[in-house]
Amino acid sequence: MDLLSIFQSDSDGVRKSYVKNLITIAMADGQIDDDEWQLLTELGKLMGLTEEEIIKVRDNQEFITFHPPRNYDDRVQQIRDLVAIMTIDGEINEKELALCKKISLKLDILPQIVDQIIKKTSFTINKE
């Protein structure tokens, strides 16, 4: 699957919604750290967004409507990207995990997929 092909046209707001979801996970602990921002901008650029557009999404999240990708594989890819953002610091915060699972449900995918993706790696859940 080619990430760029998912987002060639964003007339329905899928790209911005996708980036908003990434930002939501990154900000779950109250801030976006440098590693999270770097990964977030790399993923956004793969979707054809500029860093300025990503900043606009970050600064105007309340105006971005949720639009899931149309096909199942694209929705699973979004969950993988959410888990990547969540785990980039080597820890999983319970709030991040809960948000990932909530977004999974909004994407019409059982939240157990988040656990399955995490299980493929070795991360600890930080109970703050």
N, CA and C atoms as an extended XYZ file, in Angstrom:
384
Properties=species:S:1:pos:R:3:atomname:S:1:resname:S:1:resid:I:1 pbc="F F F"
N         0.841       -1.183        0.000 N   MET     1
C         0.000        0.000        0.000 CA  MET     1
C         0.884        1.244        0.000 C   MET     1
N         0.556        2.183       -0.838 N   ASP     2
C         1.302        3.431       -0.968 CA  ASP     2
C         0.554        4.522       -0.215 C   ASP     2
N         1.178        5.023        0.859 N   LEU     3
C         0.531        6.018        1.705 CA  LEU     3
C         0.082        7.233        0.909 C   LEU     3
N         0.889        7.668       -0.034 N   LEU     4
C         0.537        8.846       -0.825 CA  LEU     4
C        -0.735        8.612       -1.632 C   LEU     4
N        -0.923        7.396       -2.151 N   SER     5
C        -2.101        7.131       -2.974 CA  SER     5
C        -3.394        7.240       -2.170 C   SER     5
N        -3.306        7.028       -0.869 N   ILE     6
C        -4.485        7.143       -0.012 CA  ILE     6
C        -5.001        8.582       -0.037 C   ILE     6
N        -4.090        9.522       -0.148 N   PHE     7
C        -4.424       10.919        0.084 CA  PHE     7
C        -4.249       11.816       -1.128 C   PHE     7
N        -4.251       11.258       -2.339 N   GLN     8
C        -3.994       12.082       -3.511 CA  GLN     8
C        -4.974       13.244       -3.620 C   GLN     8
N        -6.222       13.010       -3.293 N   SER     9
C        -7.199       14.089       -3.252 CA  SER     9
C        -7.704       14.185       -1.823 C   SER     9
N        -7.730       15.367       -1.297 N   ASP    10
C        -8.199       15.520        0.077 CA  ASP    10
C        -9.472       16.349        0.114 C   ASP    10
N       -10.278       16.208       -0.920 N   SER    11
C       -11.507       16.997       -0.981 CA  SER    11
C       -12.440       16.683        0.180 C   SER    11
N       -12.325       15.462        0.740 N   ASP    12
C       -13.186       15.113        1.861 CA  ASP    12
C       -12.491       15.298        3.208 C   ASP    12
N       -11.266       15.816        3.243 N   GLY    13
C       -10.580       16.131        4.489 CA  GLY    13
C        -9.904       14.958        5.173 C   GLY    13
N        -9.684       13.860        4.470 N   VAL    14
C        -9.098       12.666        5.081 CA  VAL    14
C        -7.687       12.941        5.595 C   VAL    14
N        -6.871       13.635        4.806 N   ARG    15
C        -5.487       13.892        5.234 CA  ARG    15
C        -5.439       14.708        6.517 C   ARG    15
N        -6.209       15.764        6.547 N   LYS    16
C        -6.197       16.627        7.737 CA  LYS    16
C        -6.757       15.887        8.943 C   LYS    16
N        -7.764       15.075        8.747 N   SER    17
C        -8.313       14.276        9.831 CA  SER    17
C        -7.269       13.293       10.349 C   SER    17
N        -6.542       12.670        9.428 N   TYR    18
C        -5.487       11.712        9.770 CA  TYR    18
C        -4.422       12.397       10.622 C   TYR    18
N        -3.967       13.564       10.172 N   VAL    19
C        -2.947       14.317       10.905 CA  VAL    19
C        -3.496       14.783       12.252 C   VAL    19
N        -4.741       15.199       12.286 N   LYS    20
C        -5.343       15.593       13.561 CA  LYS    20
C        -5.313       14.427       14.544 C   LYS    20
N        -5.605       13.219       14.087 N   ASN    21
C        -5.559       12.053       14.969 CA  ASN    21
C        -4.141       11.808       15.481 C   ASN    21
N        -3.149       11.964       14.614 N   LEU    22
C        -1.755       11.810       15.032 CA  LEU    22
C        -1.397       12.850       16.098 C   LEU    22
N        -1.824       14.081       15.872 N   ILE    23
C        -1.552       15.160       16.820 CA  ILE    23
C        -2.240       14.884       18.161 C   ILE    23
N        -3.462       14.382       18.110 N   THR    24
C        -4.207       14.061       19.338 CA  THR    24
C        -3.430       13.073       20.197 C   THR    24
N        -2.882       12.041       19.567 N   ILE    25
C        -2.098       11.047       20.305 CA  ILE    25
C        -0.810       11.678       20.827 C   ILE    25
N        -0.129       12.445       19.984 N   ALA    26
C         1.127       13.066       20.392 CA  ALA    26
C         0.927       14.016       21.574 C   ALA    26
N        -0.220       14.681       21.624 N   MET    27
C        -0.480       15.668       22.672 CA  MET    27
C        -1.176       15.074       23.892 C   MET    27
N        -1.390       13.771       23.919 N   ALA    28
C        -2.117       13.142       25.021 CA  ALA    28
C        -1.468       13.415       26.371 C   ALA    28
N        -0.147       13.572       26.374 N   ASP    29
C         0.554       13.850       27.630 CA  ASP    29
C         0.759       15.350       27.853 C   ASP    29
N         0.124       16.177       27.032 N   GLY    30
C         0.172       17.620       27.225 CA  GLY    30
C         1.140       18.366       26.331 C   GLY    30
N         1.984       17.630       25.615 N   GLN    31
C         2.946       18.293       24.727 CA  GLN    31
C         3.360       17.351       23.605 C   GLN    31
N         3.881       17.932       22.554 N   ILE    32
C         4.443       17.141       21.463 CA  ILE    32
C         5.953       17.263       21.583 C   ILE    32
N         6.628       16.142       21.848 N   ASP    33
C         8.085       16.221       21.959 CA  ASP    33
C         8.715       16.192       20.565 C   ASP    33
N        10.007       16.437       20.498 N   ASP    34
C        10.700       16.569       19.216 CA  ASP    34
C        10.594       15.316       18.350 C   ASP    34
N        10.742       14.128       18.952 N   ASP    35
C        10.646       12.883       18.180 CA  ASP    35
C         9.243       12.692       17.625 C   ASP    35
N         8.232       13.001       18.428 N   GLU    36
C         6.856       12.887       17.961 CA  GLU    36
C         6.602       13.858       16.804 C   GLU    36
N         7.079       15.089       16.946 N   TRP    37
C         6.863       16.086       15.894 CA  TRP    37
C         7.577       15.672       14.606 C   TRP    37
N         8.785       15.163       14.739 N   GLN    38
C         9.522       14.746       13.548 CA  GLN    38
C         8.776       13.638       12.809 C   GLN    38
N         8.327       12.613       13.531 N   LEU    39
C         7.581       11.527       12.896 CA  LEU    39
C         6.270       12.037       12.323 C   LEU    39
N         5.587       12.877       13.062 N   LEU    40
C         4.315       13.432       12.612 CA  LEU    40
C         4.487       14.215       11.315 C   LEU    40
N         5.517       15.048       11.245 N   THR    41
C         5.725       15.833       10.024 CA  THR    41
C         6.178       14.948        8.868 C   THR    41
N         6.967       13.911        9.154 N   GLU    42
C         7.360       12.982        8.085 CA  GLU    42
C         6.141       12.282        7.503 C   GLU    42
N         5.243       11.824        8.372 N   LEU    43
C         4.027       11.167        7.894 CA  LEU    43
C         3.153       12.156        7.128 C   LEU    43
N         3.023       13.371        7.643 N   GLY    44
C         2.244       14.390        6.950 CA  GLY    44
C         2.804       14.709        5.573 C   GLY    44
N         4.119       14.799        5.473 N   LYS    45
C         4.746       15.084        4.182 CA  LYS    45
C         4.548       13.931        3.203 C   LYS    45
N         4.555       12.686        3.715 N   LEU    46
C         4.269       11.539        2.853 CA  LEU    46
C         2.860       11.621        2.270 C   LEU    46
N         1.973       12.280        2.999 N   MET    47
C         0.602       12.458        2.533 CA  MET    47
C         0.453       13.687        1.640 C   MET    47
N         1.546       14.402        1.433 N   GLY    48
C         1.503       15.563        0.562 CA  GLY    48
C         1.227       16.881        1.257 C   GLY    48
N         1.283       16.884        2.590 N   LEU    49
C         1.080       18.121        3.334 CA  LEU    49
C         2.423       18.785        3.617 C   LEU    49
N         2.425       20.098        3.653 N   THR    50
C         3.632       20.829        4.037 CA  THR    50
C         3.653       20.955        5.556 C   THR    50
N         4.809       21.309        6.088 N   GLU    51
C         4.888       21.515        7.535 CA  GLU    51
C         3.958       22.647        7.965 C   GLU    51
N         3.811       23.660        7.130 N   GLU    52
C         2.914       24.772        7.451 CA  GLU    52
C         1.472       24.289        7.556 C   GLU    52
N         1.063       23.380        6.654 N   GLU    53
C        -0.293       22.836        6.723 CA  GLU    53
C        -0.484       21.992        7.983 C   GLU    53
N         0.554       21.254        8.354 N   ILE    54
C         0.491       20.437        9.564 CA  ILE    54
C         0.363       21.331       10.789 C   ILE    54
N         1.096       22.429       10.798 N   ILE    55
C         1.000       23.397       11.903 CA  ILE    55
C        -0.404       23.990       11.969 C   ILE    55
N        -0.995       24.279       10.813 N   LYS    56
C        -2.364       24.813       10.792 CA  LYS    56
C        -3.349       23.800       11.372 C   LYS    56
N        -3.156       22.513       11.040 N   VAL    57
C        -4.020       21.475       11.622 CA  VAL    57
C        -3.834       21.454       13.132 C   VAL    57
N        -2.580       21.475       13.582 N   ARG    58
C        -2.288       21.454       15.020 CA  ARG    58
C        -2.947       22.631       15.741 C   ARG    58
N        -2.869       23.800       15.128 N   ASP    59
C        -3.367       25.013       15.772 CA  ASP    59
C        -4.873       25.225       15.613 C   ASP    59
N        -5.513       24.433       14.758 N   ASN    60
C        -6.948       24.613       14.482 CA  ASN    60
C        -7.700       23.286       14.518 C   ASN    60
N        -7.334       22.424       15.452 N   GLN    61
C        -7.926       21.087       15.508 CA  GLN    61
C        -9.448       21.104       15.636 C   GLN    61
N        -9.971       22.077       16.333 N   GLU    62
C       -11.413       22.127       16.545 CA  GLU    62
C       -12.198       22.309       15.251 C   GLU    62
N       -11.529       22.758       14.194 N   PHE    63
C       -12.194       22.974       12.917 CA  PHE    63
C       -12.020       21.802       11.948 C   PHE    63
N       -11.285       20.777       12.366 N   ILE    64
C       -11.029       19.617       11.511 CA  ILE    64
C       -12.051       18.539       11.855 C   ILE    64
N       -12.845       18.154       10.873 N   THR    65
C       -13.870       17.131       11.044 CA  THR    65
C       -13.251       15.751       10.848 C   THR    65
N       -13.727       14.783       11.612 N   PHE    66
C       -13.242       13.416       11.488 CA  PHE    66
C       -13.742       12.810       10.178 C   PHE    66
N       -12.791       12.335        9.372 N   HIS    67
C       -13.089       11.652        8.111 CA  HIS    67
C       -12.196       10.432        8.025 C   HIS    67
N       -12.751        9.236        8.212 N   PRO    68
C       -11.917        8.033        8.129 CA  PRO    68
C       -11.557        7.705        6.689 C   PRO    68
N       -10.399        7.069        6.498 N   PRO    69
C       -10.089        6.573        5.163 CA  PRO    69
C       -11.192        5.604        4.723 C   PRO    69
N       -11.379        5.479        3.417 N   ARG    70
C       -12.490        4.674        2.908 CA  ARG    70
C       -12.278        3.176        3.063 C   ARG    70
N       -11.070        2.694        2.818 N   ASN    71
C       -10.926        1.234        2.858 CA  ASN    71
C       -10.226        0.755        4.126 C   ASN    71
N       -10.444       -0.489        4.426 N   TYR    72
C        -9.976       -1.114        5.663 CA  TYR    72
C        -8.459       -1.016        5.818 C   TYR    72
N        -7.703       -1.337        4.774 N   ASP    73
C        -6.237       -1.310        4.865 CA  ASP    73
C        -5.725        0.084        5.224 C   ASP    73
N        -6.364        1.098        4.682 N   ASP    74
C        -5.951        2.471        4.978 CA  ASP    74
C        -6.261        2.840        6.430 C   ASP    74
N        -7.371        2.333        6.957 N   ARG    75
C        -7.716        2.588        8.358 CA  ARG    75
C        -6.738        1.867        9.289 C   ARG    75
N        -6.355        0.636        8.928 N   VAL    76
C        -5.367       -0.098        9.723 CA  VAL    76
C        -4.029        0.634        9.691 C   VAL    76
N        -3.658        1.171        8.531 N   GLN    77
C        -2.410        1.928        8.438 CA  GLN    77
C        -2.439        3.134        9.360 C   GLN    77
N        -3.594        3.788        9.458 N   GLN    78
C        -3.695        4.931       10.364 CA  GLN    78
C        -3.466        4.481       11.805 C   GLN    78
N        -4.004        3.340       12.185 N   ILE    79
C        -3.791        2.834       13.544 CA  ILE    79
C        -2.312        2.522       13.766 C   ILE    79
N        -1.659        1.932       12.783 N   ARG    80
C        -0.216        1.672       12.904 CA  ARG    80
C         0.555        2.966       13.121 C   ARG    80
N         0.180        4.006       12.389 N   ASP    81
C         0.850        5.296       12.542 CA  ASP    81
C         0.563        5.907       13.919 C   ASP    81
N        -0.647        5.743       14.405 N   LEU    82
C        -0.982        6.237       15.743 CA  LEU    82
C        -0.147        5.527       16.800 C   LEU    82
N         0.003        4.216       16.655 N   VAL    83
C         0.822        3.446       17.600 CA  VAL    83
C         2.280        3.878       17.489 C   VAL    83
N         2.756        4.160       16.285 N   ALA    84
C         4.139        4.624       16.114 CA  ALA    84
C         4.361        5.936       16.857 C   ALA    84
N         3.423        6.863       16.733 N   ILE    85
C         3.525        8.134       17.464 CA  ILE    85
C         3.510        7.872       18.972 C   ILE    85
N         2.615        6.985       19.397 N   MET    86
C         2.450        6.695       20.818 CA  MET    86
C         3.704        6.051       21.408 C   MET    86
N         4.408        5.247       20.651 N   THR    87
C         5.517        4.458       21.185 CA  THR    87
C         6.900        5.015       20.846 C   THR    87
N         6.959        6.128       20.162 N   ILE    88
C         8.254        6.646       19.719 CA  ILE    88
C         9.188        6.962       20.884 C   ILE    88
N         8.626        7.266       22.053 N   ASP    89
C         9.469        7.570       23.219 CA  ASP    89
C         9.810        6.319       24.029 C   ASP    89
N         9.379        5.146       23.561 N   GLY    90
C         9.705        3.900       24.241 CA  GLY    90
C         8.771        3.525       25.369 C   GLY    90
N         7.777        4.352       25.620 N   GLU    91
C         6.795        4.092       26.666 CA  GLU    91
C         5.402        4.309       26.111 C   GLU    91
N         4.440        3.699       26.780 N   ILE    92
C         3.047        3.906       26.411 CA  ILE    92
C         2.315        4.468       27.619 C   ILE    92
N         1.835        5.662       27.481 N   ASN    93
C         1.045        6.310       28.514 CA  ASN    93
C        -0.383        5.774       28.418 C   ASN    93
N        -1.028        5.510       29.554 N   GLU    94
C        -2.391        4.966       29.541 CA  GLU    94
C        -3.370        5.865       28.783 C   GLU    94
N        -3.188        7.176       28.886 N   LYS    95
C        -4.079        8.101       28.178 CA  LYS    95
C        -3.887        7.974       26.668 C   LYS    95
N        -2.639        7.834       26.228 N   GLU    96
C        -2.361        7.637       24.801 CA  GLU    96
C        -3.011        6.346       24.307 C   GLU    96
N        -2.865        5.295       25.104 N   LEU    97
C        -3.418        3.998       24.736 CA  LEU    97
C        -4.943        4.078       24.623 C   LEU    97
N        -5.580        4.714       25.583 N   ALA    98
C        -7.041        4.852       25.553 CA  ALA    98
C        -7.484        5.650       24.328 C   ALA    98
N        -6.757        6.716       24.002 N   LEU    99
C        -7.094        7.519       22.826 CA  LEU    99
C        -6.912        6.723       21.538 C   LEU    99
N        -5.843        5.948       21.461 N   CYS   100
C        -5.609        5.105       20.276 CA  CYS   100
C        -6.775        4.149       20.074 C   CYS   100
N        -7.218        3.544       21.158 N   LYS   101
C        -8.322        2.590       21.063 CA  LYS   101
C        -9.637        3.298       20.715 C   LYS   101
N        -9.826        4.489       21.226 N   LYS   102
C       -11.028        5.261       20.901 CA  LYS   102
C       -11.044        5.621       19.409 C   LYS   102
N        -9.907        6.046       18.892 N   ILE   103
C        -9.827        6.373       17.469 CA  ILE   103
C       -10.030        5.118       16.633 C   ILE   103
N        -9.497        3.993       17.093 N   SER   104
C        -9.699        2.722       16.401 CA  SER   104
C       -11.190        2.433       16.244 C   SER   104
N       -11.936        2.620       17.317 N   LEU   105
C       -13.386        2.405       17.246 CA  LEU   105
C       -14.040        3.371       16.257 C   LEU   105
N       -13.589        4.625       16.264 N   LYS   106
C       -14.129        5.600       15.313 CA  LYS   106
C       -13.805        5.209       13.875 C   LYS   106
N       -12.696        4.482       13.701 N   LEU   107
C       -12.316        4.001       12.371 CA  LEU   107
C       -13.034        2.690       12.031 C   LEU   107
N       -13.924        2.266       12.925 N   ASP   108
C       -14.715        1.051       12.744 CA  ASP   108
C       -13.845       -0.207       12.738 C   ASP   108
N       -12.844       -0.199       13.620 N   ILE   109
C       -11.948       -1.340       13.794 CA  ILE   109
C       -11.879       -1.642       15.291 C   ILE   109
N       -11.960       -2.925       15.621 N   LEU   110
C       -11.909       -3.319       17.027 CA  LEU   110
C       -10.613       -2.827       17.670 C   LEU   110
N       -10.685       -2.293       18.883 N   PRO   111
C        -9.498       -1.729       19.530 CA  PRO   111
C        -8.427       -2.761       19.876 C   PRO   111
N        -8.753       -4.037       19.837 N   GLN   112
C        -7.752       -5.073       20.102 CA  GLN   112
C        -6.607       -5.025       19.098 C   GLN   112
N        -6.851       -4.421       17.942 N   ILE   113
C        -5.781       -4.314       16.951 CA  ILE   113
C        -4.635       -3.466       17.500 C   ILE   113
N        -4.962       -2.485       18.331 N   VAL   114
C        -3.924       -1.653       18.948 CA  VAL   114
C        -3.031       -2.537       19.809 C   VAL   114
N        -3.649       -3.392       20.620 N   ASP   115
C        -2.879       -4.317       21.455 CA  ASP   115
C        -2.030       -5.258       20.610 C   ASP   115
N        -2.582       -5.730       19.503 N   GLN   116
C        -1.838       -6.639       18.629 CA  GLN   116
C        -0.618       -5.958       18.023 C   GLN   116
N        -0.772       -4.723       17.616 N   ILE   117
C         0.352       -3.979       17.039 CA  ILE   117
C         1.419       -3.744       18.108 C   ILE   117
N         0.992       -3.385       19.298 N   ILE   118
C         1.928       -3.151       20.403 CA  ILE   118
C         2.651       -4.440       20.770 C   ILE   118
N         1.927       -5.542       20.775 N   LYS   119
C         2.492       -6.828       21.176 CA  LYS   119
C         3.672       -7.238       20.281 C   LYS   119
N         3.654       -6.780       19.036 N   LYS   120
C         4.750       -7.094       18.114 CA  LYS   120
C         6.064       -6.430       18.532 C   LYS   120
N         5.956       -5.444       19.420 N   THR   121
C         7.135       -4.766       19.969 CA  THR   121
C         7.107       -4.915       21.472 C   THR   121
N         8.097       -4.410       22.141 N   SER   122
C         8.111       -4.544       23.604 CA  SER   122
C         8.124       -3.166       24.251 C   SER   122
N         6.966       -2.747       24.667 N   PHE   123
C         6.811       -1.465       25.329 CA  PHE   123
C         6.122       -1.678       26.665 C   PHE   123
N         6.381       -0.770       27.578 N   THR   124
C         5.718       -0.831       28.875 CA  THR   124
C         4.690        0.282       28.948 C   THR   124
N         3.634        0.031       29.672 N   ILE   125
C         2.602        1.055       29.865 CA  ILE   125
C         2.943        1.849       31.115 C   ILE   125
N         3.064        3.152       30.941 N   ASN   126
C         3.400        4.055       32.038 CA  ASN   126
C         2.115        4.536       32.677 C   ASN   126
N         1.846        4.155       33.914 N   LYS   127
C         0.610        4.518       34.603 CA  LYS   127
C         0.824        5.823       35.364 C   LYS   127
N         0.563        6.922       34.685 N   GLU   128
C         0.707        8.250       35.299 CA  GLU   128
C        -0.616        8.779       35.735 C   GLU   128
